[in-house]
Structure formats: structure tokens, C-alpha cells
Amino acid sequence: MIDAKTAALKARNYLVEIVGIQPENATIEEVEVNETDNIVLITLGYWVSMQQFPMVMPTKQKEYKVFKVDRDSGEVLSMKIRSVDVNK
């Protein structure tokens, strides 16, 4: 059985492989151990460049993903978009 730290590392490695970002650009935002379902939910954040118009400097936007990691196998079961309301 894996702990929350190992689950976070598994989620980060999965994000790096799927999205193609550098590992140091992924930040751990939330960790939730769900013993009933035997999973760990990990929220990771990372910055992406947004180019809206060719003549304007690119801006950066932080994106968030939630990963469901199986506590027994350490397998990432899902990756979902996590929206965050920055006005709260």
C-alpha cells in the first residue's frame, strides 16, 4: 500500500508524461486520502503559456488537474481538469 507522498509522485510523473511539462513545474496543491475507496486524490498545478494575439506578449495561466491513484497498486486511475475560482 502506498502513502500520500508516493501517490503524489506517481501523479506528477503521469502529468509529466501526458502533458510534457518539466517535473519541477508541477506543484502539489491538495492531497486527500480516501480510505473507503482505497484511493488518494492528488491535485497538481502547473503554468501554461497563453498566446492570445500574435503582437501581444504571452501570458501565463495556472492549470490544475486532479489525479485518482489506487492505494494498493499505485496506478493512476484517472486525470481530470480541476477548475479553481480565483475570486474566492
Backbone atoms as SQL, in Angstrom:
CREATE TABLE atoms (id INTEGER PRIMARY KEY, chain TEXT, resi INTEGER, resn TEXT, atom TEXT, x REAL, y REAL, z REAL);
INSERT INTO atoms VALUES
  (1, 'A', 1, 'MET', 'N', 0.852, -1.178, 0.000),
  (2, 'A', 1, 'MET', 'CA', 0.000, 0.000, 0.000),
  (3, 'A', 1, 'MET', 'C', 0.898, 1.241, 0.000),
  (4, 'A', 2, 'ILE', 'N', 0.579, 2.208, -0.875),
  (5, 'A', 2, 'ILE', 'CA', 1.397, 3.415, -0.972),
  (6, 'A', 2, 'ILE', 'C', 0.853, 4.513, -0.061),
  (7, 'A', 3, 'ASP', 'N', 1.739, 5.422, 0.322),
  (8, 'A', 3, 'ASP', 'CA', 1.328, 6.561, 1.135),
  (9, 'A', 3, 'ASP', 'C', 1.010, 7.750, 0.224),
  (10, 'A', 4, 'ALA', 'N', 0.559, 8.840, 0.818),
  (11, 'A', 4, 'ALA', 'CA', 0.147, 10.023, 0.055),
  (12, 'A', 4, 'ALA', 'C', 1.317, 10.632, -0.720),
  (13, 'A', 5, 'LYS', 'N', 2.509, 10.632, -0.124),
  (14, 'A', 5, 'LYS', 'CA', 3.680, 11.206, -0.801),
  (15, 'A', 5, 'LYS', 'C', 4.002, 10.427, -2.074),
  (16, 'A', 6, 'THR', 'N', 3.979, 9.119, -1.992),
  (17, 'A', 6, 'THR', 'CA', 4.247, 8.278, -3.165),
  (18, 'A', 6, 'THR', 'C', 3.168, 8.467, -4.220),
  (19, 'A', 7, 'ALA', 'N', 1.908, 8.590, -3.777),
  (20, 'A', 7, 'ALA', 'CA', 0.809, 8.829, -4.719),
  (21, 'A', 7, 'ALA', 'C', 1.005, 10.155, -5.446),
  (22, 'A', 8, 'ALA', 'N', 1.459, 11.175, -4.733),
  (23, 'A', 8, 'ALA', 'CA', 1.710, 12.482, -5.353),
  (24, 'A', 8, 'ALA', 'C', 2.823, 12.386, -6.394),
  (25, 'A', 9, 'LEU', 'N', 3.866, 11.638, -6.090),
  (26, 'A', 9, 'LEU', 'CA', 4.966, 11.453, -7.053),
  (27, 'A', 9, 'LEU', 'C', 4.491, 10.690, -8.288),
  (28, 'A', 10, 'LYS', 'N', 3.651, 9.682, -8.087),
  (29, 'A', 10, 'LYS', 'CA', 3.097, 8.926, -9.222),
  (30, 'A', 10, 'LYS', 'C', 2.246, 9.851, -10.103),
  (31, 'A', 11, 'ALA', 'N', 1.423, 10.689, -9.473),
  (32, 'A', 11, 'ALA', 'CA', 0.585, 11.622, -10.223),
  (33, 'A', 11, 'ALA', 'C', 1.439, 12.626, -10.988),
  (34, 'A', 12, 'ARG', 'N', 2.475, 13.147, -10.342),
  (35, 'A', 12, 'ARG', 'CA', 3.364, 14.106, -11.015),
  (36, 'A', 12, 'ARG', 'C', 4.050, 13.470, -12.214),
  (37, 'A', 13, 'ASN', 'N', 4.546, 12.259, -12.055),
  (38, 'A', 13, 'ASN', 'CA', 5.207, 11.568, -13.170),
  (39, 'A', 13, 'ASN', 'C', 4.231, 11.335, -14.319),
  (40, 'A', 14, 'TYR', 'N', 3.009, 11.017, -13.994),
  (41, 'A', 14, 'TYR', 'CA', 1.971, 10.809, -15.009),
  (42, 'A', 14, 'TYR', 'C', 1.710, 12.116, -15.759),
  (43, 'A', 15, 'LEU', 'N', 1.578, 13.230, -15.020),
  (44, 'A', 15, 'LEU', 'CA', 1.357, 14.534, -15.628),
  (45, 'A', 15, 'LEU', 'C', 2.508, 14.907, -16.559),
  (46, 'A', 16, 'VAL', 'N', 3.723, 14.681, -16.118),
  (47, 'A', 16, 'VAL', 'CA', 4.911, 14.989, -16.929),
  (48, 'A', 16, 'VAL', 'C', 4.876, 14.208, -18.240),
  (49, 'A', 17, 'GLU', 'N', 4.522, 12.931, -18.168),
  (50, 'A', 17, 'GLU', 'CA', 4.461, 12.098, -19.374),
  (51, 'A', 17, 'GLU', 'C', 3.341, 12.524, -20.315),
  (52, 'A', 18, 'ILE', 'N', 2.164, 12.799, -19.774),
  (53, 'A', 18, 'ILE', 'CA', 0.989, 13.095, -20.594),
  (54, 'A', 18, 'ILE', 'C', 1.037, 14.509, -21.173),
  (55, 'A', 19, 'VAL', 'N', 1.327, 15.496, -20.330),
  (56, 'A', 19, 'VAL', 'CA', 1.278, 16.892, -20.755),
  (57, 'A', 19, 'VAL', 'C', 2.613, 17.356, -21.345),
  (58, 'A', 20, 'GLY', 'N', 3.700, 16.751, -20.897),
  (59, 'A', 20, 'GLY', 'CA', 5.008, 17.108, -21.431),
  (60, 'A', 20, 'GLY', 'C', 5.655, 18.305, -20.762),
  (61, 'A', 21, 'ILE', 'N', 5.347, 18.535, -19.491),
  (62, 'A', 21, 'ILE', 'CA', 5.978, 19.635, -18.764),
  (63, 'A', 21, 'ILE', 'C', 7.211, 19.121, -18.029),
  (64, 'A', 22, 'GLN', 'N', 8.014, 20.043, -17.530),
  (65, 'A', 22, 'GLN', 'CA', 9.165, 19.685, -16.708),
  (66, 'A', 22, 'GLN', 'C', 8.677, 19.322, -15.297),
  (67, 'A', 23, 'PRO', 'N', 9.255, 18.303, -14.673),
  (68, 'A', 23, 'PRO', 'CA', 8.790, 17.879, -13.337),
  (69, 'A', 23, 'PRO', 'C', 8.788, 18.999, -12.304),
  (70, 'A', 24, 'GLU', 'N', 9.775, 19.890, -12.373),
  (71, 'A', 24, 'GLU', 'CA', 9.859, 20.965, -11.385),
  (72, 'A', 24, 'GLU', 'C', 8.751, 22.011, -11.556),
  (73, 'A', 25, 'ASN', 'N', 8.027, 21.979, -12.672),
  (74, 'A', 25, 'ASN', 'CA', 6.933, 22.927, -12.907),
  (75, 'A', 25, 'ASN', 'C', 5.595, 22.449, -12.335),
  (76, 'A', 26, 'ALA', 'N', 5.530, 21.223, -11.852),
  (77, 'A', 26, 'ALA', 'CA', 4.296, 20.691, -11.264),
  (78, 'A', 26, 'ALA', 'C', 4.346, 20.886, -9.752),
  (79, 'A', 27, 'THR', 'N', 3.306, 21.516, -9.218),
  (80, 'A', 27, 'THR', 'CA', 3.246, 21.753, -7.781),
  (81, 'A', 27, 'THR', 'C', 2.082, 20.977, -7.166),
  (82, 'A', 28, 'ILE', 'N', 2.318, 20.425, -6.002),
  (83, 'A', 28, 'ILE', 'CA', 1.272, 19.704, -5.292),
  (84, 'A', 28, 'ILE', 'C', 0.403, 20.730, -4.584),
  (85, 'A', 29, 'GLU', 'N', -0.886, 20.724, -4.895),
  (86, 'A', 29, 'GLU', 'CA', -1.816, 21.701, -4.335),
  (87, 'A', 29, 'GLU', 'C', -2.703, 21.099, -3.248),
  (88, 'A', 30, 'GLU', 'N', -3.175, 19.866, -3.465),
  (89, 'A', 30, 'GLU', 'CA', -4.056, 19.218, -2.496),
  (90, 'A', 30, 'GLU', 'C', -3.797, 17.714, -2.476),
  (91, 'A', 31, 'VAL', 'N', -3.980, 17.118, -1.305),
  (92, 'A', 31, 'VAL', 'CA', -3.867, 15.666, -1.129),
  (93, 'A', 31, 'VAL', 'C', -5.032, 15.223, -0.255),
  (94, 'A', 32, 'GLU', 'N', -5.739, 14.180, -0.697),
  (95, 'A', 32, 'GLU', 'CA', -6.843, 13.640, 0.096),
  (96, 'A', 32, 'GLU', 'C', -6.799, 12.117, 0.033),
  (97, 'A', 33, 'VAL', 'N', -6.634, 11.489, 1.191),
  (98, 'A', 33, 'VAL', 'CA', -6.650, 10.029, 1.269),
  (99, 'A', 33, 'VAL', 'C', -8.087, 9.593, 1.544),
  (100, 'A', 34, 'ASN', 'N', -8.601, 8.739, 0.672),
  (101, 'A', 34, 'ASN', 'CA', -9.953, 8.210, 0.832),
  (102, 'A', 34, 'ASN', 'C', -9.820, 6.723, 1.149),
  (103, 'A', 35, 'GLU', 'N', -9.873, 6.397, 2.432),
  (104, 'A', 35, 'GLU', 'CA', -9.679, 5.014, 2.858),
  (105, 'A', 35, 'GLU', 'C', -10.850, 4.122, 2.475),
  (106, 'A', 36, 'THR', 'N', -12.045, 4.688, 2.369),
  (107, 'A', 36, 'THR', 'CA', -13.229, 3.912, 1.999),
  (108, 'A', 36, 'THR', 'C', -13.089, 3.333, 0.600),
  (109, 'A', 37, 'ASP', 'N', -12.663, 4.179, -0.354),
  (110, 'A', 37, 'ASP', 'CA', -12.500, 3.737, -1.742),
  (111, 'A', 37, 'ASP', 'C', -11.077, 3.275, -2.054),
  (112, 'A', 38, 'ASN', 'N', -10.191, 3.356, -1.064),
  (113, 'A', 38, 'ASN', 'CA', -8.806, 2.923, -1.201),
  (114, 'A', 38, 'ASN', 'C', -8.064, 3.678, -2.308),
  (115, 'A', 39, 'ILE', 'N', -8.287, 4.999, -2.353),
  (116, 'A', 39, 'ILE', 'CA', -7.613, 5.842, -3.344),
  (117, 'A', 39, 'ILE', 'C', -7.026, 7.075, -2.663),
  (118, 'A', 40, 'VAL', 'N', -6.147, 7.737, -3.394),
  (119, 'A', 40, 'VAL', 'CA', -5.639, 9.041, -2.983),
  (120, 'A', 40, 'VAL', 'C', -5.958, 10.011, -4.111),
  (121, 'A', 41, 'LEU', 'N', -6.559, 11.154, -3.763),
  (122, 'A', 41, 'LEU', 'CA', -6.827, 12.205, -4.738),
  (123, 'A', 41, 'LEU', 'C', -5.733, 13.253, -4.614),
  (124, 'A', 42, 'ILE', 'N', -5.063, 13.527, -5.711),
  (125, 'A', 42, 'ILE', 'CA', -3.960, 14.481, -5.749),
  (126, 'A', 42, 'ILE', 'C', -4.305, 15.588, -6.734),
  (127, 'A', 43, 'THR', 'N', -4.236, 16.836, -6.290),
  (128, 'A', 43, 'THR', 'CA', -4.405, 17.971, -7.193),
  (129, 'A', 43, 'THR', 'C', -3.027, 18.574, -7.447),
  (130, 'A', 44, 'LEU', 'N', -2.674, 18.669, -8.731),
  (131, 'A', 44, 'LEU', 'CA', -1.415, 19.277, -9.137),
  (132, 'A', 44, 'LEU', 'C', -1.696, 20.543, -9.933),
  (133, 'A', 45, 'GLY', 'N', -0.837, 21.538, -9.794),
  (134, 'A', 45, 'GLY', 'CA', -0.922, 22.765, -10.571),
  (135, 'A', 45, 'GLY', 'C', 0.315, 22.915, -11.432),
  (136, 'A', 46, 'TYR', 'N', 0.162, 23.592, -12.564),
  (137, 'A', 46, 'TYR', 'CA', 1.303, 23.877, -13.443),
  (138, 'A', 46, 'TYR', 'C', 0.956, 25.069, -14.323),
  (139, 'A', 47, 'TRP', 'N', 1.979, 25.818, -14.721),
  (140, 'A', 47, 'TRP', 'CA', 1.793, 27.019, -15.525),
  (141, 'A', 47, 'TRP', 'C', 1.865, 26.691, -17.005),
  (142, 'A', 48, 'VAL', 'N', 0.952, 27.290, -17.785),
  (143, 'A', 48, 'VAL', 'CA', 0.977, 27.156, -19.240),
  (144, 'A', 48, 'VAL', 'C', 0.989, 28.550, -19.850),
  (145, 'A', 49, 'SER', 'N', 1.671, 28.697, -20.976),
  (146, 'A', 49, 'SER', 'CA', 1.706, 29.979, -21.679),
  (147, 'A', 49, 'SER', 'C', 0.476, 30.114, -22.550),
  (148, 'A', 50, 'MET', 'N', -0.100, 31.292, -22.535),
  (149, 'A', 50, 'MET', 'CA', -1.280, 31.582, -23.338),
  (150, 'A', 50, 'MET', 'C', -0.929, 32.708, -24.312),
  (151, 'A', 51, 'GLN', 'N', -0.997, 32.454, -25.599),
  (152, 'A', 51, 'GLN', 'CA', -0.741, 33.460, -26.621),
  (153, 'A', 51, 'GLN', 'C', -2.073, 33.791, -27.271),
  (154, 'A', 52, 'GLN', 'N', -2.652, 34.922, -26.903),
  (155, 'A', 52, 'GLN', 'CA', -3.959, 35.271, -27.430),
  (156, 'A', 52, 'GLN', 'C', -3.874, 35.973, -28.773),
  (157, 'A', 53, 'PHE', 'N', -2.921, 36.880, -28.931),
  (158, 'A', 53, 'PHE', 'CA', -2.767, 37.626, -30.178),
  (159, 'A', 53, 'PHE', 'C', -1.298, 37.627, -30.571),
  (160, 'A', 54, 'PRO', 'N', -0.980, 37.555, -31.861),
  (161, 'A', 54, 'PRO', 'CA', 0.416, 37.466, -32.294),
  (162, 'A', 54, 'PRO', 'C', 1.284, 38.637, -31.837),
  (163, 'A', 55, 'MET', 'N', 0.729, 39.821, -31.683),
  (164, 'A', 55, 'MET', 'CA', 1.522, 41.004, -31.355),
  (165, 'A', 55, 'MET', 'C', 1.622, 41.261, -29.847),
  (166, 'A', 56, 'VAL', 'N', 0.975, 40.439, -29.058),
  (167, 'A', 56, 'VAL', 'CA', 0.927, 40.659, -27.610),
  (168, 'A', 56, 'VAL', 'C', 1.837, 39.647, -26.923),
  (169, 'A', 57, 'MET', 'N', 2.475, 40.091, -25.859),
  (170, 'A', 57, 'MET', 'CA', 3.341, 39.200, -25.081),
  (171, 'A', 57, 'MET', 'C', 2.511, 38.054, -24.511),
  (172, 'A', 58, 'PRO', 'N', 3.066, 36.852, -24.507),
  (173, 'A', 58, 'PRO', 'CA', 2.315, 35.732, -23.926),
  (174, 'A', 58, 'PRO', 'C', 2.130, 35.910, -22.418),
  (175, 'A', 59, 'THR', 'N', 1.012, 35.436, -21.937),
  (176, 'A', 59, 'THR', 'CA', 0.754, 35.457, -20.503),
  (177, 'A', 59, 'THR', 'C', 0.774, 34.010, -19.999),
  (178, 'A', 60, 'LYS', 'N', 0.869, 33.872, -18.698),
  (179, 'A', 60, 'LYS', 'CA', 0.851, 32.534, -18.115),
  (180, 'A', 60, 'LYS', 'C', -0.426, 32.344, -17.320),
  (181, 'A', 61, 'GLN', 'N', -0.928, 31.139, -17.377),
  (182, 'A', 61, 'GLN', 'CA', -2.138, 30.773, -16.647),
  (183, 'A', 61, 'GLN', 'C', -1.859, 29.473, -15.917),
  (184, 'A', 62, 'LYS', 'N', -2.313, 29.382, -14.680),
  (185, 'A', 62, 'LYS', 'CA', -2.106, 28.154, -13.925),
  (186, 'A', 62, 'LYS', 'C', -3.263, 27.203, -14.180),
  (187, 'A', 63, 'GLU', 'N', -2.920, 25.993, -14.541),
  (188, 'A', 63, 'GLU', 'CA', -3.894, 24.927, -14.781),
  (189, 'A', 63, 'GLU', 'C', -3.809, 23.945, -13.618),
  (190, 'A', 64, 'TYR', 'N', -4.918, 23.251, -13.360),
  (191, 'A', 64, 'TYR', 'CA', -4.966, 22.271, -12.282),
  (192, 'A', 64, 'TYR', 'C', -5.553, 20.967, -12.795),
  (193, 'A', 65, 'LYS', 'N', -5.006, 19.863, -12.324),
  (194, 'A', 65, 'LYS', 'CA', -5.524, 18.535, -12.643),
  (195, 'A', 65, 'LYS', 'C', -5.667, 17.747, -11.343),
  (196, 'A', 66, 'VAL', 'N', -6.710, 16.913, -11.287),
  (197, 'A', 66, 'VAL', 'CA', -6.914, 16.021, -10.146),
  (198, 'A', 66, 'VAL', 'C', -6.656, 14.593, -10.600),
  (199, 'A', 67, 'PHE', 'N', -5.853, 13.884, -9.832),
  (200, 'A', 67, 'PHE', 'CA', -5.492, 12.508, -10.146),
  (201, 'A', 67, 'PHE', 'C', -6.044, 11.585, -9.075),
  (202, 'A', 68, 'LYS', 'N', -6.606, 10.486, -9.522),
  (203, 'A', 68, 'LYS', 'CA', -7.072, 9.434, -8.618),
  (204, 'A', 68, 'LYS', 'C', -6.049, 8.310, -8.699),
  (205, 'A', 69, 'VAL', 'N', -5.418, 7.999, -7.565),
  (206, 'A', 69, 'VAL', 'CA', -4.359, 6.990, -7.514),
  (207, 'A', 69, 'VAL', 'C', -4.798, 5.850, -6.605),
  (208, 'A', 70, 'ASP', 'N', -4.693, 4.625, -7.102),
  (209, 'A', 70, 'ASP', 'CA', -5.035, 3.432, -6.329),
  (210, 'A', 70, 'ASP', 'C', -3.986, 3.234, -5.234),
  (211, 'A', 71, 'ARG', 'N', -4.432, 3.062, -3.996),
  (212, 'A', 71, 'ARG', 'CA', -3.503, 2.920, -2.871),
  (213, 'A', 71, 'ARG', 'C', -2.781, 1.578, -2.861),
  (214, 'A', 72, 'ASP', 'N', -3.381, 0.550, -3.429),
  (215, 'A', 72, 'ASP', 'CA', -2.734, -0.765, -3.437),
  (216, 'A', 72, 'ASP', 'C', -1.670, -0.873, -4.521),
  (217, 'A', 73, 'SER', 'N', -2.032, -0.511, -5.733),
  (218, 'A', 73, 'SER', 'CA', -1.114, -0.697, -6.872),
  (219, 'A', 73, 'SER', 'C', -0.264, 0.523, -7.188),
  (220, 'A', 74, 'GLY', 'N', -0.704, 1.709, -6.775),
  (221, 'A', 74, 'GLY', 'CA', 0.000, 2.934, -7.138),
  (222, 'A', 74, 'GLY', 'C', -0.323, 3.399, -8.553),
  (223, 'A', 75, 'GLU', 'N', -1.276, 2.731, -9.201),
  (224, 'A', 75, 'GLU', 'CA', -1.656, 3.080, -10.569),
  (225, 'A', 75, 'GLU', 'C', -2.522, 4.346, -10.576),
  (226, 'A', 76, 'VAL', 'N', -2.233, 5.231, -11.537),
  (227, 'A', 76, 'VAL', 'CA', -3.082, 6.401, -11.727),
  (228, 'A', 76, 'VAL', 'C', -4.327, 5.937, -12.461),
  (229, 'A', 77, 'LEU', 'N', -5.485, 6.097, -11.835),
  (230, 'A', 77, 'LEU', 'CA', -6.742, 5.619, -12.398),
  (231, 'A', 77, 'LEU', 'C', -7.428, 6.668, -13.265),
  (232, 'A', 78, 'SER', 'N', -7.222, 7.937, -12.939),
  (233, 'A', 78, 'SER', 'CA', -7.844, 8.989, -13.747),
  (234, 'A', 78, 'SER', 'C', -7.108, 10.311, -13.567),
  (235, 'A', 79, 'MET', 'N', -7.297, 11.189, -14.564),
  (236, 'A', 79, 'MET', 'CA', -6.790, 12.556, -14.536),
  (237, 'A', 79, 'MET', 'C', -7.923, 13.439, -15.040),
  (238, 'A', 80, 'LYS', 'N', -8.315, 14.426, -14.237),
  (239, 'A', 80, 'LYS', 'CA', -9.427, 15.297, -14.609),
  (240, 'A', 80, 'LYS', 'C', -9.019, 16.760, -14.453),
  (241, 'A', 81, 'ILE', 'N', -9.699, 17.607, -15.211),
  (242, 'A', 81, 'ILE', 'CA', -9.495, 19.042, -15.094),
  (243, 'A', 81, 'ILE', 'C', -10.091, 19.513, -13.776),
  (244, 'A', 82, 'ARG', 'N', -9.391, 20.370, -13.092),
  (245, 'A', 82, 'ARG', 'CA', -9.872, 20.952, -11.833),
  (246, 'A', 82, 'ARG', 'C', -9.965, 22.443, -12.028),
  (247, 'A', 83, 'SER', 'N', -11.181, 22.994, -11.980),
  (248, 'A', 83, 'SER', 'CA', -11.318, 24.446, -12.100),
  (249, 'A', 83, 'SER', 'C', -11.260, 25.077, -10.722),
  (250, 'A', 84, 'VAL', 'N', -10.595, 26.206, -10.658),
  (251, 'A', 84, 'VAL', 'CA', -10.416, 26.924, -9.403),
  (252, 'A', 84, 'VAL', 'C', -10.947, 28.326, -9.589),
  (253, 'A', 85, 'ASP', 'N', -11.781, 28.763, -8.661),
  (254, 'A', 85, 'ASP', 'CA', -12.293, 30.130, -8.696),
  (255, 'A', 85, 'ASP', 'C', -11.322, 31.017, -7.943),
  (256, 'A', 86, 'VAL', 'N', -10.563, 31.834, -8.657),
  (257, 'A', 86, 'VAL', 'CA', -9.558, 32.682, -8.027),
  (258, 'A', 86, 'VAL', 'C', -10.166, 33.888, -7.319),
  (259, 'A', 87, 'ASN', 'N', -11.459, 34.117, -7.496),
  (260, 'A', 87, 'ASN', 'CA', -12.120, 35.258, -6.859),
  (261, 'A', 87, 'ASN', 'C', -12.585, 34.966, -5.444),
  (262, 'A', 88, 'LYS', 'N', -12.430, 33.726, -5.007),
  (263, 'A', 88, 'LYS', 'CA', -12.860, 33.366, -3.643),
  (264, 'A', 88, 'LYS', 'C', -11.760, 33.597, -2.656);
